[in-house]
């Protein structure tokens, strides 16, 4: 069993002192399903990148901004969950933040 609260705090601590201001760990990997805890120090951005076939972000601590082409900026706070669009997007930490990224990396028949 994975204790998400303990991992969240550990990754926030690591991100705060890491040179790149981030820390991440895949906590579940089952076929095409992946869940990853990511922590970002305030002001750090995961630059624009492609989206997998399906993804969601759930903020565990702090606040983040998701910037997606055609959607503009969306701010998410602790406990908020959002489906990510299929467009390129970026995620930046408004304050020290950790989130659970759930992705499906392939879809049968595609």
N, CA, C and O atoms as a GROMACS GRO file, in nm:
protein
  440
    1UNK      N    1   0.085  -0.117   0.000
    1UNK     CA    2   0.000   0.000   0.000
    1UNK      C    3   0.090   0.124   0.000
    1UNK      O    4   0.197   0.124   0.062
    2UNK      N    5   0.048   0.228  -0.068
    2UNK     CA    6   0.123   0.352  -0.078
    2UNK      C    7   0.057   0.459   0.008
    2UNK      O    8  -0.064   0.483  -0.003
    3UNK      N    9   0.135   0.524   0.093
    3UNK     CA   10   0.084   0.634   0.174
    3UNK      C   11   0.111   0.765   0.100
    3UNK      O   12   0.222   0.817   0.104
    4UNK      N   13   0.010   0.816   0.033
    4UNK     CA   14   0.024   0.935  -0.050
    4UNK      C   15   0.062   1.057   0.033
    4UNK      O   16   0.141   1.140  -0.012
    5UNK      N   17   0.008   1.069   0.154
    5UNK     CA   18   0.041   1.184   0.239
    5UNK      C   19   0.190   1.188   0.273
    5UNK      O   20   0.252   1.294   0.264
    6UNK      N   21   0.246   1.073   0.311
    6UNK     CA   22   0.389   1.068   0.344
    6UNK      C   23   0.475   1.098   0.221
    6UNK      O   24   0.572   1.173   0.230
    7UNK      N   25   0.439   1.040   0.107
    7UNK     CA   26   0.515   1.066  -0.015
    7UNK      C   27   0.506   1.212  -0.057
    7UNK      O   28   0.604   1.270  -0.104
    8UNK      N   29   0.389   1.272  -0.040
    8UNK     CA   30   0.371   1.413  -0.075
    8UNK      C   31   0.466   1.499   0.006
    8UNK      O   32   0.535   1.584  -0.051
    9UNK      N   33   0.470   1.479   0.136
    9UNK     CA   34   0.558   1.559   0.221
    9UNK      C   35   0.705   1.536   0.188
    9UNK      O   36   0.784   1.630   0.185
   10UNK      N   37   0.741   1.410   0.161
   10UNK     CA   38   0.880   1.379   0.126
   10UNK      C   39   0.922   1.448  -0.003
   10UNK      O   40   1.031   1.503  -0.012
   11UNK      N   41   0.835   1.445  -0.103
   11UNK     CA   42   0.870   1.506  -0.232
   11UNK      C   43   0.869   1.658  -0.223
   11UNK      O   44   0.948   1.724  -0.291
   12UNK      N   45   0.782   1.716  -0.143
   12UNK     CA   46   0.786   1.861  -0.123
   12UNK      C   47   0.918   1.902  -0.058
   12UNK      O   48   0.980   2.001  -0.098
   13UNK      N   49   0.962   1.826   0.041
   13UNK     CA   50   1.090   1.855   0.107
   13UNK      C   51   1.205   1.847   0.008
   13UNK      O   52   1.293   1.933   0.007
   14UNK      N   53   1.204   1.744  -0.076
   14UNK     CA   54   1.309   1.728  -0.177
   14UNK      C   55   1.306   1.840  -0.279
   14UNK      O   56   1.411   1.895  -0.314
   15UNK      N   57   1.188   1.875  -0.327
   15UNK     CA   58   1.175   1.981  -0.429
   15UNK      C   59   1.225   2.115  -0.376
   15UNK      O   60   1.284   2.193  -0.451
   16UNK      N   61   1.200   2.142  -0.251
   16UNK     CA   62   1.241   2.272  -0.192
   16UNK      C   63   1.392   2.292  -0.195
   16UNK      O   64   1.439   2.405  -0.200
   17UNK      N   65   1.468   2.182  -0.191
   17UNK     CA   66   1.614   2.195  -0.188
   17UNK      C   67   1.681   2.149  -0.317
   17UNK      O   68   1.802   2.166  -0.333
   18UNK      N   69   1.605   2.092  -0.410
   18UNK     CA   70   1.662   2.043  -0.536
   18UNK      C   71   1.701   2.160  -0.626
   18UNK      O   72   1.633   2.263  -0.629
   19UNK      N   73   1.810   2.144  -0.698
   19UNK     CA   74   1.857   2.249  -0.788
   19UNK      C   75   1.751   2.286  -0.892
   19UNK      O   76   1.737   2.403  -0.927
   20UNK      N   77   1.676   2.187  -0.941
   20UNK     CA   78   1.574   2.214  -1.042
   20UNK      C   79   1.437   2.245  -0.981
   20UNK      O   80   1.343   2.275  -1.054
   21UNK      N   81   1.426   2.237  -0.848
   21UNK     CA   82   1.302   2.274  -0.780
   21UNK      C   83   1.189   2.175  -0.797
   21UNK      O   84   1.072   2.212  -0.783
   22UNK      N   85   1.222   2.050  -0.827
   22UNK     CA   86   1.116   1.951  -0.846
   22UNK      C   87   1.157   1.814  -0.795
   22UNK      O   88   1.275   1.784  -0.776
   23UNK      N   89   1.056   1.732  -0.774
   23UNK     CA   90   1.077   1.593  -0.733
   23UNK      C   91   0.957   1.513  -0.781
   23UNK      O   92   0.844   1.563  -0.780
   24UNK      N   93   0.980   1.389  -0.824
   24UNK     CA   94   0.870   1.308  -0.877
   24UNK      C   95   0.897   1.160  -0.854
   24UNK      O   96   1.011   1.117  -0.843
   25UNK      N   97   0.788   1.085  -0.847
   25UNK     CA   98   0.797   0.940  -0.832
   25UNK      C   99   0.671   0.875  -0.890
   25UNK      O  100   0.559   0.916  -0.858
   26UNK      N  101   0.691   0.775  -0.975
   26UNK     CA  102   0.578   0.695  -1.022
   26UNK      C  103   0.538   0.604  -0.905
   26UNK      O  104   0.619   0.526  -0.857
   27UNK      N  105   0.413   0.616  -0.861
   27UNK     CA  106   0.368   0.538  -0.746
   27UNK      C  107   0.279   0.420  -0.786
   27UNK      O  108   0.255   0.330  -0.707
   28UNK      N  109   0.229   0.422  -0.909
   28UNK     CA  110   0.147   0.312  -0.959
   28UNK      C  111   0.171   0.302  -1.109
   28UNK      O  112   0.164   0.400  -1.182
   29UNK      N  113   0.200   0.180  -1.154
   29UNK     CA  114   0.219   0.155  -1.297
   29UNK      C  115   0.157   0.019  -1.326
   29UNK      O  116   0.208  -0.085  -1.285
   30UNK      N  117   0.046   0.022  -1.398
   30UNK     CA  118  -0.027  -0.100  -1.430
   30UNK      C  119  -0.069  -0.091  -1.576
   30UNK      O  120  -0.166  -0.023  -1.609
   31UNK      N  121   0.004  -0.159  -1.664
   31UNK     CA  122  -0.025  -0.149  -1.807
   31UNK      C  123  -0.013  -0.004  -1.851
   31UNK      O  124   0.090   0.060  -1.826
   32UNK      N  125  -0.116   0.050  -1.917
   32UNK     CA  126  -0.108   0.189  -1.964
   32UNK      C  127  -0.140   0.294  -1.857
   32UNK      O  128  -0.130   0.414  -1.882
   33UNK      N  129  -0.178   0.248  -1.736
   33UNK     CA  130  -0.214   0.340  -1.629
   33UNK      C  131  -0.092   0.374  -1.545
   33UNK      O  132  -0.018   0.286  -1.500
   34UNK      N  133  -0.071   0.506  -1.525
   34UNK     CA  134   0.038   0.552  -1.439
   34UNK      C  135  -0.013   0.660  -1.346
   34UNK      O  136  -0.090   0.747  -1.387
   35UNK      N  137   0.032   0.655  -1.222
   35UNK     CA  138   0.006   0.764  -1.128
   35UNK      C  139   0.140   0.808  -1.073
   35UNK      O  140   0.219   0.728  -1.025
   36UNK      N  141   0.162   0.938  -1.080
   36UNK     CA  142   0.290   0.996  -1.041
   36UNK      C  143   0.266   1.111  -0.945
   36UNK      O  144   0.181   1.196  -0.970
   37UNK      N  145   0.341   1.113  -0.836
   37UNK     CA  146   0.340   1.229  -0.747
   37UNK      C  147   0.452   1.321  -0.792
   37UNK      O  148   0.567   1.279  -0.804
   38UNK      N  149   0.417   1.446  -0.818
   38UNK     CA  150   0.515   1.548  -0.854
   38UNK      C  151   0.507   1.661  -0.754
   38UNK      O  152   0.398   1.700  -0.712
   39UNK      N  153   0.621   1.714  -0.717
   39UNK     CA  154   0.627   1.830  -0.628
   39UNK      C  155   0.712   1.937  -0.696
   39UNK      O  156   0.816   1.907  -0.754
   40UNK      N  157   0.666   2.061  -0.688
   40UNK     CA  158   0.736   2.175  -0.747
   40UNK      C  159   0.752   2.284  -0.644
   40UNK      O  160   0.659   2.315  -0.569
   41UNK      N  161   0.870   2.344  -0.640
   41UNK     CA  162   0.891   2.461  -0.556
   41UNK      C  163   0.820   2.579  -0.621
   41UNK      O  164   0.808   2.584  -0.744
   42UNK      N  165   0.773   2.674  -0.542
   42UNK     CA  166   0.704   2.793  -0.594
   42UNK      C  167   0.785   2.856  -0.707
   42UNK      O  168   0.906   2.875  -0.695
   43UNK      N  169   0.716   2.888  -0.817
   43UNK     CA  170   0.779   2.952  -0.931
   43UNK      C  171   0.837   2.858  -1.034
   43UNK      O  172   0.876   2.902  -1.142
   44UNK      N  173   0.844   2.729  -1.004
   44UNK     CA  174   0.899   2.630  -1.098
   44UNK      C  175   0.789   2.586  -1.194
   44UNK      O  176   0.673   2.570  -1.155
   45UNK      N  177   0.827   2.565  -1.320
   45UNK     CA  178   0.731   2.525  -1.422
   45UNK      C  179   0.775   2.396  -1.490
   45UNK      O  180   0.893   2.376  -1.518
   46UNK      N  181   0.679   2.309  -1.515
   46UNK     CA  182   0.699   2.198  -1.608
   46UNK      C  183   0.661   2.256  -1.742
   46UNK      O  184   0.544   2.279  -1.770
   47UNK      N  185   0.760   2.279  -1.827
   47UNK     CA  186   0.738   2.347  -1.954
   47UNK      C  187   0.634   2.278  -2.040
   47UNK      O  188   0.595   2.164  -2.015
   48UNK      N  189   0.592   2.348  -2.142
   48UNK     CA  190   0.489   2.298  -2.232
   48UNK      C  191   0.529   2.160  -2.286
   48UNK      O  192   0.642   2.138  -2.329
   49UNK      N  193   0.433   2.068  -2.280
   49UNK     CA  194   0.457   1.932  -2.326
   49UNK      C  195   0.327   1.872  -2.380
   49UNK      O  196   0.218   1.923  -2.354
   50UNK      N  197   0.341   1.763  -2.455
   50UNK     CA  198   0.224   1.695  -2.511
   50UNK      C  199   0.149   1.620  -2.402
   50UNK      O  200   0.206   1.581  -2.300
   51UNK      N  201   0.022   1.602  -2.426
   51UNK     CA  202  -0.064   1.531  -2.332
   51UNK      C  203  -0.081   1.387  -2.378
   51UNK      O  204  -0.089   1.361  -2.498
   52UNK      N  205  -0.086   1.291  -2.284
   52UNK     CA  206  -0.114   1.153  -2.323
   52UNK      C  207  -0.261   1.140  -2.363
   52UNK      O  208  -0.336   1.237  -2.355
   53UNK      N  209  -0.303   1.021  -2.408
   53UNK     CA  210  -0.443   1.004  -2.450
   53UNK      C  211  -0.546   1.043  -2.344
   53UNK      O  212  -0.654   1.091  -2.377
   54UNK      N  213  -0.512   1.023  -2.216
   54UNK     CA  214  -0.602   1.064  -2.107
   54UNK      C  215  -0.518   1.098  -1.985
   54UNK      O  216  -0.420   1.029  -1.955
   55UNK      N  217  -0.556   1.206  -1.915
   55UNK     CA  218  -0.480   1.247  -1.797
   55UNK      C  219  -0.565   1.335  -1.706
   55UNK      O  220  -0.657   1.404  -1.751
   56UNK      N  221  -0.531   1.329  -1.576
   56UNK     CA  222  -0.594   1.419  -1.480
   56UNK      C  223  -0.488   1.465  -1.381
   56UNK      O  224  -0.384   1.400  -1.364
   57UNK      N  225  -0.516   1.577  -1.316
   57UNK     CA  226  -0.428   1.632  -1.214
   57UNK      C  227  -0.511   1.657  -1.090
   57UNK      O  228  -0.619   1.717  -1.097
   58UNK      N  229  -0.461   1.611  -0.976
   58UNK     CA  230  -0.526   1.636  -0.847
   58UNK      C  231  -0.422   1.702  -0.757
   58UNK      O  232  -0.317   1.643  -0.729
   59UNK      N  233  -0.450   1.822  -0.712
   59UNK     CA  234  -0.357   1.895  -0.627
   59UNK      C  235  -0.366   1.840  -0.484
   59UNK      O  236  -0.473   1.836  -0.424
   60UNK      N  237  -0.251   1.800  -0.433
   60UNK     CA  238  -0.244   1.743  -0.298
   60UNK      C  239  -0.204   1.848  -0.195
   60UNK      O  240  -0.252   1.844  -0.081
   61UNK      N  241  -0.117   1.942  -0.234
   61UNK     CA  242  -0.074   2.053  -0.147
   61UNK      C  243  -0.047   2.173  -0.236
   61UNK      O  244  -0.002   2.159  -0.349
   62UNK      N  245  -0.075   2.292  -0.183
   62UNK     CA  246  -0.039   2.415  -0.253
   62UNK      C  247  -0.133   2.453  -0.366
   62UNK      O  248  -0.250   2.412  -0.369
   63UNK      N  249  -0.079   2.532  -0.460
   63UNK     CA  250  -0.157   2.580  -0.575
   63UNK      C  251  -0.072   2.571  -0.700
   63UNK      O  252   0.048   2.598  -0.698
   64UNK      N  253  -0.137   2.532  -0.812
   64UNK     CA  254  -0.068   2.526  -0.941
   64UNK      C  255  -0.151   2.599  -1.046
   64UNK      O  256  -0.270   2.623  -1.030
   65UNK      N  257  -0.083   2.632  -1.155
   65UNK     CA  258  -0.149   2.692  -1.271
   65UNK      C  259  -0.124   2.599  -1.390
   65UNK      O  260  -0.010   2.566  -1.421
   66UNK      N  261  -0.232   2.559  -1.455
   66UNK     CA  262  -0.222   2.479  -1.577
   66UNK      C  263  -0.252   2.572  -1.693
   66UNK      O  264  -0.357   2.635  -1.698
   67UNK      N  265  -0.159   2.578  -1.787
   67UNK     CA  266  -0.176   2.661  -1.906
   67UNK      C  267  -0.187   2.568  -2.025
   67UNK      O  268  -0.095   2.492  -2.054
   68UNK      N  269  -0.301   2.573  -2.095
   68UNK     CA  270  -0.324   2.486  -2.210
   68UNK      C  271  -0.361   2.570  -2.330
   68UNK      O  272  -0.433   2.670  -2.318
   69UNK      N  273  -0.312   2.530  -2.447
   69UNK     CA  274  -0.346   2.601  -2.570
   69UNK      C  275  -0.497   2.600  -2.588
   69UNK      O  276  -0.561   2.496  -2.573
   70UNK      N  277  -0.553   2.713  -2.619
   70UNK     CA  278  -0.696   2.723  -2.644
   70UNK      C  279  -0.782   2.732  -2.520
   70UNK      O  280  -0.902   2.759  -2.530
   71UNK      N  281  -0.724   2.709  -2.401
   71UNK     CA  282  -0.802   2.714  -2.277
   71UNK      C  283  -0.758   2.825  -2.184
   71UNK      O  284  -0.832   2.863  -2.094
   72UNK      N  285  -0.638   2.877  -2.205
   72UNK     CA  286  -0.587   2.978  -2.113
   72UNK      C  287  -0.539   2.915  -1.985
   72UNK      O  288  -0.509   2.795  -1.980
   73UNK      N  289  -0.531   2.996  -1.879
   73UNK     CA  290  -0.480   2.950  -1.750
   73UNK      C  291  -0.593   2.906  -1.658
   73UNK      O  292  -0.700   2.967  -1.654
   74UNK      N  293  -0.568   2.798  -1.586
   74UNK     CA  294  -0.661   2.749  -1.484
   74UNK      C  295  -0.580   2.729  -1.357
   74UNK      O  296  -0.479   2.658  -1.358
   75UNK      N  297  -0.624   2.790  -1.248
   75UNK     CA  298  -0.557   2.770  -1.119
   75UNK      C  299  -0.631   2.664  -1.040
   75UNK      O  300  -0.754   2.662  -1.034
   76UNK      N  301  -0.552   2.575  -0.978
   76UNK     CA  302  -0.608   2.467  -0.898
   76UNK      C  303  -0.545   2.470  -0.760
   76UNK      O  304  -0.424   2.492  -0.746
   77UNK      N  305  -0.627   2.447  -0.658
   77UNK     CA  306  -0.578   2.444  -0.520
   77UNK      C  307  -0.592   2.306  -0.460
   77UNK      O  308  -0.643   2.213  -0.523
   78UNK      N  309  -0.546   2.295  -0.339
   78UNK     CA  310  -0.546   2.169  -0.266
   78UNK      C  311  -0.682   2.100  -0.272
   78UNK      O  312  -0.785   2.160  -0.240
   79UNK      N  313  -0.681   1.973  -0.313
   79UNK     CA  314  -0.802   1.894  -0.319
   79UNK      C  315  -0.876   1.902  -0.452
   79UNK      O  316  -0.968   1.824  -0.476
   80UNK      N  317  -0.836   1.994  -0.540
   80UNK     CA  318  -0.907   2.008  -0.667
   80UNK      C  319  -0.852   1.910  -0.771
   80UNK      O  320  -0.732   1.882  -0.777
   81UNK      N  321  -0.944   1.860  -0.852
   81UNK     CA  322  -0.916   1.759  -0.953
   81UNK      C  323  -0.965   1.810  -1.088
   81UNK      O  324  -1.074   1.867  -1.097
   82UNK      N  325  -0.884   1.790  -1.192
   82UNK     CA  326  -0.923   1.838  -1.324
   82UNK      C  327  -0.869   1.743  -1.431
   82UNK      O  328  -0.757   1.693  -1.423
   83UNK      N  329  -0.952   1.719  -1.531
   83UNK     CA  330  -0.908   1.645  -1.649
   83UNK      C  331  -0.819   1.738  -1.730
   83UNK      O  332  -0.851   1.856  -1.746
   84UNK      N  333  -0.708   1.686  -1.781
   84UNK     CA  334  -0.622   1.766  -1.868
   84UNK      C  335  -0.666   1.748  -2.012
   84UNK      O  336  -0.704   1.639  -2.054
   85UNK      N  337  -0.660   1.855  -2.086
   85UNK     CA  338  -0.701   1.850  -2.227
   85UNK      C  339  -0.601   1.768  -2.308
   85UNK      O  340  -0.494   1.732  -2.258
   86UNK      N  341  -0.635   1.741  -2.430
   86UNK     CA  342  -0.545   1.668  -2.520
   86UNK      C  343  -0.450   1.763  -2.591
   86UNK      O  344  -0.378   1.722  -2.682
   87UNK      N  345  -0.449   1.888  -2.550
   87UNK     CA  346  -0.361   1.990  -2.609
   87UNK      C  347  -0.230   1.998  -2.530
   87UNK      O  348  -0.221   1.951  -2.416
   88UNK      N  349  -0.130   2.057  -2.593
   88UNK     CA  350  -0.005   2.084  -2.522
   88UNK      C  351  -0.037   2.174  -2.403
   88UNK      O  352  -0.124   2.261  -2.411
   89UNK      N  353   0.033   2.152  -2.294
   89UNK     CA  354   0.006   2.230  -2.173
   89UNK      C  355   0.133   2.241  -2.089
   89UNK      O  356   0.231   2.170  -2.111
   90UNK      N  357   0.129   2.331  -1.992
   90UNK     CA  358   0.237   2.349  -1.895
   90UNK      C  359   0.175   2.356  -1.757
   90UNK      O  360   0.058   2.391  -1.742
   91UNK      N  361   0.254   2.323  -1.655
   91UNK     CA  362   0.208   2.331  -1.516
   91UNK      C  363   0.313   2.409  -1.438
   91UNK      O  364   0.432   2.377  -1.444
   92UNK      N  365   0.269   2.511  -1.365
   92UNK     CA  366   0.362   2.588  -1.283
   92UNK      C  367   0.309   2.598  -1.141
   92UNK      O  368   0.188   2.598  -1.118
   93UNK      N  369   0.402   2.606  -1.046
   93UNK     CA  370   0.366   2.614  -0.905
   93UNK      C  371   0.351   2.760  -0.865
   93UNK      O  372   0.446   2.838  -0.873
   94UNK      N  373   0.232   2.797  -0.821
   94UNK     CA  374   0.206   2.931  -0.770
   94UNK      C  375   0.269   2.944  -0.632
   94UNK      O  376   0.323   3.048  -0.596
   95UNK      N  377   0.261   2.836  -0.557
   95UNK     CA  378   0.330   2.823  -0.427
   95UNK      C  379   0.384   2.681  -0.424
   95UNK      O  380   0.349   2.600  -0.510
   96UNK      N  381   0.468   2.649  -0.327
   96UNK     CA  382   0.516   2.511  -0.318
   96UNK      C  383   0.395   2.419  -0.332
   96UNK      O  384   0.294   2.437  -0.263
   97UNK      N  385   0.405   2.321  -0.420
   97UNK     CA  386   0.288   2.239  -0.450
   97UNK      C  387   0.327   2.096  -0.482
   97UNK      O  388   0.438   2.068  -0.527
   98UNK      N  389   0.232   2.006  -0.457
   98UNK     CA  390   0.246   1.866  -0.497
   98UNK      C  391   0.114   1.823  -0.558
   98UNK      O  392   0.006   1.865  -0.514
   99UNK      N  393   0.123   1.738  -0.660
   99UNK     CA  394   0.000   1.691  -0.723
   99UNK      C  395   0.017   1.548  -0.769
   99UNK      O  396   0.128   1.499  -0.790
  100UNK      N  397  -0.097   1.482  -0.785
  100UNK     CA  398  -0.103   1.346  -0.836
  100UNK      C  399  -0.144   1.355  -0.982
  100UNK      O  400  -0.253   1.401  -1.015
  101UNK      N  401  -0.055   1.310  -1.069
  101UNK     CA  402  -0.082   1.307  -1.212
  101UNK      C  403  -0.120   1.165  -1.250
  101UNK      O  404  -0.041   1.072  -1.231
  102UNK      N  405  -0.240   1.147  -1.302
  102UNK     CA  406  -0.286   1.017  -1.348
  102UNK      C  407  -0.288   1.020  -1.500
  102UNK      O  408  -0.349   1.108  -1.560
  103UNK      N  409  -0.221   0.923  -1.563
  103UNK     CA  410  -0.216   0.920  -1.709
  103UNK      C  411  -0.249   0.780  -1.760
  103UNK      O  412  -0.221   0.680  -1.696
  104UNK      N  413  -0.309   0.778  -1.877
  104UNK     CA  414  -0.327   0.656  -1.954
  104UNK      C  415  -0.242   0.677  -2.078
  104UNK      O  416  -0.270   0.766  -2.158
  105UNK      N  417  -0.139   0.593  -2.095
  105UNK     CA  418  -0.039   0.618  -2.198
  105UNK      C  419  -0.073   0.558  -2.334
  105UNK      O  420  -0.009   0.591  -2.434
  106UNK      N  421  -0.171   0.471  -2.338
  106UNK     CA  422  -0.215   0.416  -2.466
  106UNK      C  423  -0.361   0.376  -2.455
  106UNK      O  424  -0.413   0.352  -2.346
  107UNK      N  425  -0.425   0.370  -2.570
  107UNK     CA  426  -0.566   0.332  -2.575
  107UNK      C  427  -0.576   0.214  -2.672
  107UNK      O  428  -0.528   0.224  -2.784
  108UNK      N  429  -0.639   0.104  -2.630
  108UNK     CA  430  -0.651  -0.012  -2.719
  108UNK      C  431  -0.714   0.028  -2.853
  108UNK      O  432  -0.811   0.103  -2.858
  109UNK      N  433  -0.656  -0.025  -2.959
  109UNK     CA  434  -0.710   0.000  -3.092
  109UNK      C  435  -0.666   0.130  -3.155
  109UNK      O  436  -0.712   0.165  -3.263
  110UNK      N  437  -0.576   0.205  -3.089
  110UNK     CA  438  -0.532   0.331  -3.151
  110UNK      C  439  -0.390   0.321  -3.198
  110UNK      O  440  -0.336   0.418  -3.252
   0.00000   0.00000   0.00000
